[in-house]
Amino acid sequence: MISNEHFLTQIQTDVSQELISLDKQASQHKRATFSQLICLVLLLVSAMGTSAIEPLSQQKNISFELQRFLTDPFQIFLIIVMVVSFAASWLFWARDIKYQELSPQFAKLYKEHADMIKNSAPLTDLTAHFENQMALASHYNILSNIIALAVIAGIVLYQFHPLY
């Protein structure tokens, strides 16, 4: 009987360690998607700041306009912010790819040990925290996609259909 209790305790410890590991990875996943979101917000803000430039289709002498543009330190700063934030968002996206398997791993673990997780308060708390982290990461990812599409659409619309 004692060995059976020890076996169950060992299984609960193993499940707890797996849940802690998954929770840490979910936290890193959330952090990576949030960082990507911040970079894309910076990209959006800096793109809006550079929209004071005439669209290329309306410029008569592009080389003169480009020289005039490159002499403005604020515009150069905005371009640098755009390039750096775009590159950083891609780096965070590439870093985030490795966390795409977290949900299936959690689902498998939960399916195998559902009764134990439901009956243990610490395991239930770990499960709830993991699910919260993954939900936040999903929301950040959706917002990042919307902002990326908005930036692309804004640039295309601005260049081909100017408002003035």
HUPEHU-V191444 format. One record per residue. N is the residue number from 1. D_FIRST is the distance of its C-alpha to the first C-alpha in Angstrom with 1 decimal. Layout:
N|D_FIRST  N|D_FIRST
//
This chain:
1|0.0  2|3.8  3|5.5  4|5.1  5|6.5  6|8.7  7|9.9  8|10.8  9|12.4  10|14.2  11|15.5  12|16.7  13|18.4  14|20.0  15|21.2  16|22.6  17|24.4  18|25.9  19|27.0  20|28.6  21|30.4  22|31.6  23|32.7  24|34.7  25|36.3  26|37.2  27|38.8  28|40.8  29|41.7  30|42.9  31|44.9  32|46.6  33|47.6  34|48.9  35|50.9  36|52.3  37|53.3  38|55.0  39|56.9  40|58.1  41|59.2  42|61.2  43|62.6  44|63.6  45|65.3  46|67.2  47|68.3  48|69.6  49|71.4  50|73.1  51|74.2  52|77.4  53|78.7  54|80.9  55|79.3  56|80.4  57|82.3  58|84.6  59|85.4  60|88.8  61|88.6  62|84.9  63|85.6  64|87.3  65|84.6  66|81.9  67|83.9  68|84.2  69|80.5  70|79.5  71|81.7  72|79.8  73|77.0  74|74.9  75|74.9  76|73.9  77|71.1  78|69.9  79|70.1  80|68.0  81|65.4  82|65.3  83|64.9  84|62.3  85|60.2  86|60.4  87|59.3  88|56.5  89|55.3  90|55.1  91|53.2  92|50.6  93|50.5  94|49.9  95|47.2  96|45.5  97|45.4  98|42.2  99|40.3  100|41.1  101|37.8  102|35.7  103|35.6  104|34.4  105|31.7  106|30.5  107|30.8  108|28.7  109|25.9  110|26.1  111|26.1  112|23.0  113|21.0  114|23.0  115|20.3  116|18.5  117|22.0  118|23.2  119|20.3  120|20.5  121|23.8  122|24.2  123|23.7  124|26.1  125|28.6  126|28.5  127|29.1  128|32.0  129|33.5  130|33.4  131|35.1  132|37.6  133|38.5  134|39.0  135|41.1  136|43.3  137|43.7  138|44.7  139|47.2  140|48.7  141|49.0  142|50.8  143|53.2  144|53.8  145|54.8  146|57.1  147|58.8  148|59.3  149|60.9  150|63.0  151|64.3  152|65.2  153|66.8  154|68.6  155|70.1  156|71.2  157|72.7  158|74.4  159|75.9  160|77.1  161|77.8  162|79.0  163|79.2  164|82.7
//
